[in-house]
């Protein structure tokens, strides 16, 4: 369970970093020029709050929450995310996770990423310093910040972290994507890069818990097989089909059940937005 929140929220936000445009079926490859993405969907002051539901013996339990915050400076967007379990759930498993990134306002590419994880008896720290122009990264990881060890990575192209990827994907030109299109994705996490495949499922009317039926965009990324996800499993993400493109619902199978992340509260959005039951 020690990478549950990381993979759940990373997989919903992963997008292509280095694309071979001849290798996938797309209506317009310029829709995914993710090395030079322009921001048209969010601004400083945005706050998104999600409730995590865990399915245990056919019962859905509200297990915790994740919050995303944006602070805007003249050159960067500073983005922070906090994940935690509720006290009533912590007899089973405790989560206190922090994610922090700085992304360039001109390209939406990350310059700096840091996370500190406490999940059950597992503690972990990692930091990535990106040099996008040199296509390299300096990574540190360890049980704590004090004992983190350095690894130098050479990257094939521009690269995202698990937070920057969220805010780039919200700026994809989905009106240029064909329903059923598949495209490769890659993200840097813990001194490694992970190639996956995402399928764009198209527009869909989807019922969101306590929010009624909403007009959404449906994406389905592959997962990373291992301790959390089984081979061949996929995550399903539904985002608002509007100018904000806010993720509304994530459904994920895991090795010991299944999880849903459902939007609960939001404020500071760039465009008018209202979800009514």
C-alpha positions in Angstrom: 0.0 0.0 0.0 3.0 2.3 0.4 2.6 4.0 -3.0 -1.1 4.1 -3.2 -1.8 7.8 -3.3 1.3 8.4 -5.5 0.1 6.0 -8.3 -3.5 6.9 -8.0 -3.0 10.6 -8.5 0.0 10.3 -10.8 -1.7 8.0 -13.2 -4.7 10.3 -13.6 -2.3 13.2 -14.5 0.4 11.5 -16.6 0.9 12.8 -20.1 3.4 12.3 -22.9 6.8 13.9 -22.3 8.7 12.6 -25.4 6.3 11.6 -28.2 6.8 9.6 -31.4 4.0 11.1 -33.4 4.1 8.4 -36.0 3.5 5.7 -33.4 -0.1 6.5 -32.2 -3.5 7.3 -33.7 -4.2 11.0 -33.2 -6.4 13.5 -35.1 -3.8 16.3 -34.6 -0.4 15.7 -32.9 -0.1 19.4 -32.1 -2.7 18.8 -29.5 0.1 17.2 -27.5 3.1 19.5 -27.9 3.8 19.1 -24.2 7.3 20.5 -24.3 5.8 24.0 -24.9 2.3 23.9 -23.4 0.5 27.2 -22.9 -1.7 27.6 -19.8 -5.3 28.5 -20.6 -7.1 26.6 -17.9 -5.9 27.6 -14.3 -4.5 30.4 -12.3 -3.0 31.1 -8.9 -5.4 30.7 -5.9 -7.0 27.5 -7.3 -7.8 24.8 -4.7 -9.2 21.4 -5.4 -10.3 18.9 -2.7 -11.0 15.2 -3.2 -12.4 12.5 -0.9 -10.8 9.1 -1.2 -13.2 6.1 -0.9 -11.9 2.6 -0.3 -13.9 -0.5 -1.1 -13.5 -3.2 1.6 -15.7 -6.3 1.5 -18.2 -4.6 -0.8 -18.5 -1.5 1.5 -17.3 1.9 0.4 -15.5 3.7 3.2 -14.5 7.4 3.1 -10.8 6.9 3.9 -9.1 10.3 3.4 -8.7 13.4 1.4 -6.3 15.0 -1.1 -5.9 18.8 -1.6 -4.2 20.7 -4.4 -3.2 24.3 -4.2 -1.7 26.8 -6.7 0.4 29.8 -5.9 1.4 32.1 -8.8 4.7 34.1 -9.0 5.9 36.2 -11.9 7.9 33.2 -13.5 6.5 30.1 -11.9 3.4 28.2 -10.7 4.1 26.8 -7.2 1.9 23.7 -6.7 1.4 21.8 -3.5 -0.7 18.7 -2.8 -1.4 17.1 0.6 -2.9 13.6 1.1 -4.1 12.3 4.4 -6.3 9.6 5.9 -9.1 10.4 8.3 -8.5 9.6 12.0 -11.4 7.0 12.0 -9.5 5.1 9.2 -6.1 5.2 10.8 -6.6 2.0 12.9 -6.1 0.3 9.5 -3.6 2.5 7.6 -2.2 6.0 8.1 -1.2 8.4 5.3 0.4 11.8 5.5 1.9 12.7 2.0 3.2 16.0 0.7 4.0 16.9 -2.9 5.6 20.2 -4.0 6.6 21.4 -7.5 7.6 24.6 -9.3 6.7 24.7 -13.0 7.8 27.2 -15.6 4.9 29.5 -16.7 6.1 29.6 -20.3 6.2 25.8 -20.9 4.4 24.2 -17.8 7.5 22.0 -17.4 8.9 21.4 -13.9 12.0 22.9 -12.5 11.9 21.4 -9.0 9.9 18.6 -7.4 9.8 17.3 -3.9 7.8 14.9 -1.9 7.7 13.5 1.6 5.7 10.3 2.3 4.5 8.7 5.5 2.2 5.7 4.8 1.8 3.2 7.6 5.3 2.2 8.7 6.8 3.5 5.5 8.7 6.8 5.3 10.2 8.2 2.1 11.7 11.4 0.8 12.6 12.4 -2.8 13.6 15.5 -4.7 14.2 16.1 -8.4 16.0 19.1 -9.9 15.2 19.4 -13.6 17.4 21.0 -16.3 14.9 20.9 -19.2 17.3 22.6 -21.7 20.1 20.1 -21.0 17.6 17.2 -20.8 18.9 16.0 -17.5 17.8 15.7 -13.9 19.4 15.4 -10.5 17.5 13.1 -8.2 17.7 12.5 -4.5 15.9 9.8 -2.6 16.0 8.1 0.8 14.1 7.4 4.0 14.6 11.0 5.1 15.9 14.2 3.5 19.1 13.9 5.5 20.0 10.4 4.2 18.8 10.9 0.6 21.3 9.7 -2.0 22.0 11.4 -5.4 21.3 10.0 -8.8 22.0 11.8 -12.1 19.6 11.1 -15.0 20.0 11.9 -18.7 16.5 12.4 -20.3 15.6 11.8 -23.9 13.4 14.9 -24.1 11.4 17.3 -21.8 10.1 15.6 -18.7 7.3 16.0 -16.2 6.8 15.1 -12.6 3.6 13.7 -11.0 2.2 17.2 -10.2 3.3 19.1 -13.3 1.6 16.5 -15.5 -1.8 17.3 -14.0 -1.7 20.9 -15.0 -0.3 20.2 -18.5 -2.9 17.6 -19.3 -5.6 20.1 -18.4 -4.4 22.2 -21.3 -4.6 19.5 -24.0 -6.6 20.4 -27.0 -9.1 17.5 -26.6 -11.3 18.7 -29.4 -8.5 17.5 -31.7 -8.4 14.0 -30.2 -10.2 11.1 -31.7 -12.2 8.9 -29.5 -10.3 5.7 -28.8 -6.9 7.3 -29.5 -3.9 5.8 -27.7 -0.8 7.7 -26.8 2.4 7.0 -24.9 3.2 8.8 -21.6 6.4 9.2 -19.5 7.0 10.8 -16.1 9.9 11.0 -13.7 9.4 9.6 -10.2 12.0 8.4 -7.7 15.0 8.5 -10.0 13.2 6.5 -12.7 11.1 7.2 -15.8 7.9 5.3 -16.4 6.5 4.8 -19.9 2.7 4.0 -20.0 -0.1 4.2 -22.5 -3.3 6.3 -22.1 -6.5 5.9 -24.1 -8.8 8.9 -24.7 -12.3 7.4 -24.3 -14.2 10.5 -25.5 -17.0 12.6 -24.0 -19.4 10.9 -21.5 -22.3 11.8 -19.2 -21.1 10.5 -15.8 -22.7 10.5 -12.4 -20.4 12.0 -9.8 -21.1 11.1 -6.1 -23.1 14.0 -4.5 -22.7 16.1 -7.7 -25.3 14.6 -10.1 -24.7 13.7 -13.7 -21.9 15.8 -15.4 -20.6 16.2 -18.9 -17.1 14.8 -18.8 -14.0 13.8 -20.7 -13.0 10.2 -20.1 -9.3 9.0 -20.0 -8.0 5.6 -19.1 -4.2 5.2 -18.4 -2.4 1.9 -17.9 -1.0 1.3 -14.4 2.5 0.3 -13.2 2.3 -3.4 -12.2 3.7 -4.2 -8.8 2.7 -4.0 -5.2 -0.3 -1.7 -5.8 -1.6 -2.6 -9.3 -2.0 -6.0 -11.0 -0.8 -6.6 -14.5 -3.2 -5.3 -17.2 -5.2 -3.1 -14.8 -6.3 0.4 -15.9 -7.4 3.6 -14.1 -10.4 5.6 -15.3 -10.5 9.4 -15.0 -13.5 11.7 -15.8 -12.7 15.4 -16.1 -15.1 18.3 -16.5 -15.8 19.1 -20.2 -15.3 22.8 -19.9 -12.6 25.4 -19.9 -11.3 24.4 -16.5 -11.0 20.6 -17.2 -11.1 19.7 -13.6 -10.7 16.0 -12.7 -14.0 15.0 -11.1 -13.7 11.3 -10.5 -11.0 8.7 -10.6 -11.7 4.9 -10.3 -8.8 2.6 -9.6 -8.5 -1.1 -9.0 -5.7 -2.0 -6.5 -4.3 -5.3 -5.4 -6.4 -5.3 -2.2 -9.7 -3.8 -3.4 -10.5 -0.6 -5.3 -10.4 3.1 -4.7 -12.4 6.2 -5.9 -11.3 9.8 -5.6 -14.2 12.1 -5.9 -14.1 15.9 -6.1 -15.7 17.5 -3.0 -14.8 21.2 -2.9 -13.2 23.7 -5.3 -12.5 27.4 -5.4 -10.3 29.9 -7.1 -11.0 28.5 -10.6 -10.1 30.6 -13.7 -13.5 30.2 -15.3 -17.1 30.0 -13.8 -17.7 26.5 -12.6 -20.6 24.9 -10.7 -21.5 21.3 -10.0 -25.1 20.9 -8.9 -26.7 17.5 -7.8 
